[in-house]
Amino acid sequence: MSKRSIMTVDFELDKNACLEGFALATQAFCIGFASHLRGYISWMQMVKESNKRLDIIAFETMDELDGFEKIYLARPNEVSQRYFSFIDLSTIDIRKYYDKDEIW
């Protein structure tokens, strides 16, 4: 199995976030945007508590993951802006893991 690069994003939803709307925005961001980027492997979102989430995003290489992080934080289009509109931006904690043998 080849090695992968993984980014985890720990965050809380905004107090007034609609969970159904956030689920749709997450799906649009993942399927309609992130999955089309070079080296994309997968995106998994875990519910930690009712308003806390953990995104686990995998890319093939360190460079592709670093490129995604820049795009992720820049929110360059309407799809990504909608996704982030549900998140309390002050709670975002990003961690990166390079050259992992396993994704999960």
LOKOLTOR-166863 format. One record per residue: residue number from 0; x, y, z of N, C-alpha, C in turn. Coordinates in pm, 1 decimal. Last residue first. Layout:
+------+----------+----------+----------+----------+----------+----------+----------+----------+----------+
: resi :      nxx :      nyy :      nzz :     caxx :     cayy :     cazz :      cxx :      cyy :      czz :
+------+----------+----------+----------+----------+----------+----------+----------+----------+----------+
:  NUM :        X :        Y :        Z :        X :        Y :        Z :        X :        Y :        Z :
...
+------+----------+----------+----------+----------+----------+----------+----------+----------+----------+
end
This chain:
+------+----------+----------+----------+----------+----------+----------+----------+----------+----------+
: resi :      nxx :      nyy :      nzz :     caxx :     cayy :     cazz :      cxx :      cyy :      czz :
+------+----------+----------+----------+----------+----------+----------+----------+----------+----------+
:  103 :   -730.3 :    542.3 :    795.0 :   -813.9 :    551.0 :    915.4 :   -753.1 :    467.8 :   1023.8 :
:  102 :   -511.4 :    512.1 :    619.2 :   -588.8 :    635.3 :    621.7 :   -666.0 :    645.8 :    751.9 :
:  101 :   -176.9 :    396.9 :    660.6 :   -321.1 :    373.7 :    668.3 :   -392.1 :    507.5 :    674.6 :
:  100 :     74.3 :    501.0 :    633.2 :     43.1 :    377.0 :    563.4 :   -107.1 :    351.3 :    558.8 :
:   99 :    153.4 :    842.8 :    574.3 :     87.9 :    742.7 :    658.2 :     56.3 :    619.5 :    573.7 :
:   98 :    283.8 :   1087.0 :    492.4 :    339.8 :    953.7 :    469.2 :    283.8 :    848.0 :    563.6 :
:   97 :    186.8 :   1329.4 :    740.4 :    241.4 :   1292.4 :    610.4 :    291.9 :   1148.4 :    610.2 :
:   96 :    -69.1 :   1502.0 :    875.8 :     11.2 :   1382.3 :    896.3 :     57.2 :   1334.4 :    758.7 :
:   95 :   -177.1 :   1803.5 :   1030.4 :   -142.2 :   1727.7 :    909.3 :    -48.0 :   1613.0 :    945.3 :
:   94 :   -452.0 :   1979.7 :   1167.9 :   -330.1 :   1900.6 :   1188.6 :   -305.0 :   1818.3 :   1063.4 :
:   93 :   -631.0 :   2264.7 :   1266.7 :   -584.5 :   2179.3 :   1156.9 :   -456.1 :   2108.9 :   1196.8 :
:   92 :   -907.7 :   2380.7 :   1413.9 :   -774.9 :   2330.3 :   1451.1 :   -733.2 :   2229.4 :   1344.5 :
:   91 :  -1142.4 :   2636.2 :   1455.2 :  -1076.1 :   2545.6 :   1360.2 :   -935.1 :   2510.9 :   1407.9 :
:   90 :  -1275.5 :   2823.8 :   1604.3 :  -1253.5 :   2692.6 :   1666.0 :  -1177.5 :   2595.6 :   1575.1 :
:   89 :  -1332.2 :   3051.6 :   1466.8 :  -1233.4 :   3063.3 :   1574.4 :  -1199.6 :   2928.1 :   1637.7 :
:   88 :  -1542.0 :   2988.5 :   1297.8 :  -1405.9 :   2989.8 :   1243.3 :  -1298.3 :   2998.4 :   1351.2 :
:   87 :  -1793.1 :   2789.4 :   1328.6 :  -1733.7 :   2893.0 :   1412.9 :  -1584.6 :   2893.9 :   1378.5 :
:   86 :  -1964.7 :   2720.9 :   1024.2 :  -1858.6 :   2688.6 :   1119.4 :  -1817.5 :   2810.9 :   1199.6 :
:   85 :  -2130.4 :   2783.8 :    817.4 :  -2189.3 :   2708.5 :    927.8 :  -2092.0 :   2687.7 :   1043.9 :
:   84 :  -1974.1 :   2895.1 :    623.7 :  -2070.9 :   2983.2 :    689.6 :  -2138.1 :   2915.1 :    808.5 :
:   83 :  -1824.9 :   2698.2 :    501.5 :  -1765.9 :   2767.3 :    615.9 :  -1863.8 :   2859.8 :    688.1 :
:   82 :  -2006.6 :   2630.1 :    292.9 :  -1963.2 :   2531.0 :    391.7 :  -1912.4 :   2600.7 :    518.0 :
:   81 :  -2012.0 :   2872.9 :    148.4 :  -2134.8 :   2821.8 :    213.1 :  -2098.9 :   2720.7 :    321.7 :
:   80 :  -1750.2 :   2881.1 :     56.5 :  -1799.1 :   2987.5 :    144.8 :  -1925.5 :   2943.5 :    218.5 :
:   79 :  -1742.8 :   2661.8 :   -113.4 :  -1662.9 :   2659.7 :      9.3 :  -1708.3 :   2767.9 :    107.2 :
:   78 :  -1925.2 :   2754.4 :   -308.9 :  -1946.4 :   2625.6 :   -241.7 :  -1868.4 :   2622.1 :   -109.8 :
:   77 :  -1813.5 :   2994.3 :   -403.8 :  -1941.2 :   2996.6 :   -333.1 :  -1965.7 :   2868.3 :   -253.9 :
:   76 :  -1453.6 :   2992.7 :   -345.4 :  -1575.3 :   2992.2 :   -427.6 :  -1700.6 :   2985.1 :   -340.3 :
:   75 :  -1227.7 :   2992.1 :   -177.6 :  -1224.3 :   3063.9 :   -304.3 :  -1353.7 :   3069.3 :   -384.8 :
:   74 :  -1112.8 :   2974.2 :     99.8 :  -1255.6 :   2973.1 :     64.9 :  -1279.8 :   3046.0 :    -68.1 :
:   73 :   -862.2 :   2953.7 :    214.1 :   -891.1 :   3073.2 :    133.6 :  -1039.3 :   3085.8 :     97.9 :
:   72 :   -847.8 :   2705.8 :    337.3 :   -848.2 :   2825.4 :    420.9 :   -885.2 :   2952.2 :    344.6 :
:   71 :   -851.8 :   2538.3 :    109.6 :   -949.2 :   2520.5 :    217.9 :   -961.0 :   2648.2 :    300.2 :
:   70 :   -621.6 :   2616.4 :    -26.1 :   -753.0 :   2639.7 :    -87.1 :   -861.1 :   2635.4 :     20.6 :
:   69 :   -430.0 :   2527.6 :    158.9 :   -433.7 :   2668.7 :    117.4 :   -569.2 :   2704.4 :     58.1 :
:   68 :   -490.6 :   2253.6 :    167.6 :   -502.8 :   2335.2 :    288.4 :   -511.3 :   2484.2 :    253.1 :
:   67 :   -425.4 :   2172.9 :    -92.7 :   -564.8 :   2171.7 :    -50.2 :   -583.8 :   2259.4 :     73.2 :
:   66 :   -147.0 :   2196.0 :    -81.2 :   -223.1 :   2278.1 :   -175.4 :   -369.8 :   2285.2 :   -136.8 :
:   65 :    -92.2 :   1997.9 :    106.5 :    -59.1 :   2136.9 :    138.4 :   -134.3 :   2233.0 :     46.3 :
:   64 :   -174.1 :   1774.0 :    -44.5 :   -242.1 :   1808.3 :     79.8 :   -215.8 :   1953.5 :    118.6 :
:   63 :     12.7 :   1782.0 :   -250.0 :   -129.6 :   1794.9 :   -282.9 :   -210.7 :   1832.3 :   -158.3 :
:   62 :    249.5 :   1743.4 :   -101.8 :    229.8 :   1866.5 :   -179.3 :     82.7 :   1888.7 :   -213.5 :
:   61 :    209.0 :   1484.9 :      2.8 :    222.6 :   1598.1 :     92.4 :    195.8 :   1728.7 :     17.8 :
:   60 :    -31.2 :   1288.3 :   -187.0 :    102.7 :   1337.8 :   -153.2 :     96.8 :   1456.2 :    -57.1 :
:   59 :   -301.8 :   1202.4 :   -187.9 :   -194.0 :   1110.5 :   -222.1 :    -57.5 :   1158.4 :   -175.6 :
:   58 :   -511.5 :   1286.6 :     93.3 :   -457.0 :   1311.7 :    -39.5 :   -338.2 :   1219.0 :    -62.6 :
:   57 :   -795.2 :   1294.9 :    305.0 :   -673.4 :   1227.2 :    260.6 :   -639.6 :   1263.1 :    116.2 :
:   56 :   -936.7 :   1428.0 :    592.6 :   -924.6 :   1442.1 :    447.7 :   -791.7 :   1382.5 :    404.4 :
:   55 :  -1168.1 :   1438.5 :    831.0 :  -1044.8 :   1366.3 :    799.6 :  -1036.9 :   1360.4 :    647.4 :
:   54 :  -1319.1 :   1654.9 :   1060.7 :  -1303.2 :   1616.8 :    920.5 :  -1169.7 :   1546.3 :    905.8 :
:   53 :  -1519.4 :   1651.3 :   1330.1 :  -1382.1 :   1622.7 :   1292.0 :  -1384.1 :   1578.3 :   1146.9 :
:   52 :  -1730.3 :   1870.6 :   1525.6 :  -1702.1 :   1781.7 :   1413.4 :  -1552.2 :   1759.7 :   1398.1 :
:   51 :  -1987.3 :   1962.0 :   1749.5 :  -1843.8 :   1944.8 :   1723.2 :  -1822.0 :   1839.8 :   1616.1 :
:   50 :  -2249.0 :   1970.3 :   1829.3 :  -2199.7 :   2084.0 :   1750.6 :  -2049.9 :   2073.4 :   1717.2 :
:   49 :  -2290.7 :   1718.0 :   1951.4 :  -2393.2 :   1774.3 :   1863.8 :  -2340.8 :   1888.5 :   1777.4 :
:   48 :  -1968.5 :   1565.5 :   1906.7 :  -2080.8 :   1604.4 :   1992.4 :  -2178.9 :   1673.7 :   1900.1 :
:   47 :  -1849.7 :   1453.7 :   1682.6 :  -1792.3 :   1431.6 :   1815.3 :  -1894.6 :   1460.4 :   1924.5 :
:   46 :  -1897.7 :   1305.6 :   1382.6 :  -1967.3 :   1389.0 :   1480.1 :  -1910.2 :   1354.2 :   1616.6 :
:   45 :  -1670.8 :   1312.5 :   1110.9 :  -1719.9 :   1245.4 :   1231.4 :  -1787.8 :   1347.5 :   1322.2 :
:   44 :  -1633.3 :   1273.8 :    770.1 :  -1666.1 :   1367.1 :    877.5 :  -1726.4 :   1288.8 :    993.3 :
:   43 :  -1388.7 :   1218.9 :    525.2 :  -1480.8 :   1158.3 :    620.5 :  -1507.5 :   1261.0 :    730.3 :
:   42 :  -1276.5 :   1192.7 :    205.2 :  -1314.3 :   1288.7 :    308.8 :  -1415.8 :   1218.3 :    397.8 :
:   41 :  -1007.2 :   1083.9 :    -14.1 :  -1133.6 :   1069.2 :     59.2 :  -1152.3 :   1181.0 :    161.3 :
:   40 :   -820.5 :   1166.3 :   -220.9 :   -855.9 :   1026.2 :   -196.9 :   -992.0 :   1015.5 :   -128.8 :
:   39 :   -679.4 :   1387.6 :   -458.0 :   -783.5 :   1363.8 :   -357.0 :   -811.7 :   1214.3 :   -344.9 :
:   38 :   -503.0 :   1445.9 :   -662.6 :   -454.2 :   1367.6 :   -551.0 :   -556.4 :   1336.5 :   -442.7 :
:   37 :   -656.2 :   1746.6 :   -760.0 :   -552.6 :   1647.1 :   -788.1 :   -508.4 :   1578.5 :   -659.2 :
:   36 :  -1005.4 :   1779.6 :   -693.6 :   -868.2 :   1827.3 :   -684.4 :   -769.1 :   1712.9 :   -705.5 :
:   35 :  -1257.7 :   1685.8 :   -679.5 :  -1205.4 :   1710.6 :   -813.9 :  -1060.4 :   1759.0 :   -812.4 :
:   34 :  -1330.8 :   1677.5 :   -416.4 :  -1306.1 :   1549.8 :   -483.4 :  -1250.5 :   1565.9 :   -624.5 :
:   33 :  -1384.9 :   1948.9 :   -351.9 :  -1261.9 :   1882.8 :   -306.4 :  -1229.9 :   1756.0 :   -385.6 :
:   32 :  -1643.4 :   1994.0 :   -504.3 :  -1522.1 :   2074.6 :   -509.2 :  -1396.5 :   1992.3 :   -475.2 :
:   31 :  -1861.3 :   1826.3 :   -482.3 :  -1858.5 :   1922.7 :   -590.9 :  -1730.0 :   2000.5 :   -604.9 :
:   30 :  -1804.6 :   1667.6 :   -256.4 :  -1829.4 :   1606.0 :   -387.2 :  -1811.8 :   1705.2 :   -501.6 :
:   29 :  -1748.3 :   1867.8 :    -51.3 :  -1668.1 :   1747.3 :    -71.8 :  -1682.3 :   1693.9 :   -214.7 :
:   28 :  -1944.2 :   2063.6 :    -82.0 :  -1802.1 :   2100.2 :    -76.4 :  -1714.1 :   1980.1 :   -107.6 :
:   27 :  -2180.7 :   1913.0 :    -73.0 :  -2149.0 :   1993.7 :   -191.4 :  -2000.8 :   2028.5 :   -196.1 :
:   26 :  -2160.4 :   1805.8 :    186.4 :  -2166.9 :   1717.8 :     69.3 :  -2129.3 :   1793.9 :    -57.6 :
:   25 :  -2169.4 :   2041.0 :    336.2 :  -2053.1 :   1952.0 :    343.5 :  -2047.9 :   1861.5 :    221.6 :
:   24 :  -2424.5 :   2135.2 :    274.9 :  -2308.1 :   2215.9 :    237.5 :  -2180.5 :   2132.2 :    239.2 :
:   23 :  -2580.2 :   1931.4 :    389.1 :  -2586.9 :   1955.6 :    244.7 :  -2466.6 :   2035.3 :    195.7 :
:   22 :  -2508.5 :   1965.7 :    659.1 :  -2486.7 :   1836.8 :    592.7 :  -2487.6 :   1853.2 :    440.3 :
:   21 :  -2599.4 :   2227.6 :    702.9 :  -2456.6 :   2198.7 :    709.1 :  -2424.5 :   2066.7 :    640.3 :
:   20 :  -2874.9 :   2188.9 :    683.4 :  -2807.2 :   2276.6 :    587.7 :  -2657.8 :   2250.8 :    585.2 :
:   19 :  -2909.9 :   2024.3 :    907.4 :  -2945.4 :   1975.5 :    774.1 :  -2875.4 :   2058.4 :    666.0 :
:   18 :  -2831.4 :   2195.9 :   1116.2 :  -2757.9 :   2071.8 :   1090.2 :  -2786.5 :   2015.6 :    951.1 :
:   17 :  -2781.2 :   2535.1 :   1111.5 :  -2882.6 :   2433.6 :   1082.1 :  -2808.5 :   2305.5 :   1042.7 :
:   16 :  -2623.3 :   2729.4 :   1357.9 :  -2613.1 :   2648.3 :   1236.6 :  -2725.4 :   2544.7 :   1228.3 :
:   15 :  -2592.7 :   2899.1 :   1570.6 :  -2719.8 :   2903.5 :   1498.0 :  -2721.5 :   2816.1 :   1373.0 :
:   14 :  -2330.3 :   2857.0 :   1660.3 :  -2444.9 :   2832.3 :   1749.8 :  -2577.1 :   2820.5 :   1674.5 :
:   13 :  -2127.8 :   2685.2 :   1420.3 :  -2181.0 :   2810.2 :   1473.4 :  -2305.4 :   2778.0 :   1556.5 :
:   12 :  -1951.6 :   2388.0 :   1513.2 :  -2048.7 :   2459.4 :   1429.9 :  -2088.9 :   2588.0 :   1500.1 :
:   11 :  -1604.2 :   2348.5 :   1564.5 :  -1740.5 :   2354.8 :   1617.2 :  -1827.9 :   2429.4 :   1517.9 :
:   10 :  -1341.1 :   2120.4 :   1460.5 :  -1411.5 :   2248.6 :   1466.6 :  -1547.8 :   2234.8 :   1531.2 :
:    9 :  -1050.8 :   1983.7 :   1322.5 :  -1140.3 :   1980.8 :   1438.1 :  -1209.1 :   2117.0 :   1445.9 :
:    8 :   -929.6 :   1819.3 :   1064.4 :   -979.6 :   1952.8 :   1097.0 :  -1085.5 :   1936.7 :   1205.4 :
:    7 :   -645.7 :   1653.2 :    942.0 :   -763.7 :   1649.7 :   1027.6 :   -800.7 :   1793.9 :   1062.1 :
:    6 :   -507.4 :   1522.8 :    653.4 :   -532.3 :   1645.4 :    728.9 :   -656.6 :   1622.8 :    813.8 :
:    5 :   -257.9 :   1305.2 :    528.9 :   -388.8 :   1322.9 :    590.6 :   -394.3 :   1455.8 :    665.4 :
:    4 :   -116.1 :   1121.7 :    268.0 :   -106.0 :   1240.4 :    352.6 :   -246.1 :   1276.8 :    398.8 :
:    3 :      3.9 :    782.4 :    232.1 :    -93.5 :    888.6 :    211.0 :    -62.1 :   1006.7 :    303.0 :
:    2 :    187.5 :    522.3 :     62.0 :    166.2 :    613.6 :    174.6 :     72.0 :    726.2 :    134.3 :
:    1 :     57.5 :    219.1 :    -82.6 :    137.3 :    341.7 :    -86.2 :     98.1 :    433.3 :     29.5 :
:    0 :     85.1 :   -117.6 :      0.0 :      0.0 :      0.0 :      0.0 :     89.9 :    124.3 :      0.0 :
+------+----------+----------+----------+----------+----------+----------+----------+----------+----------+
end
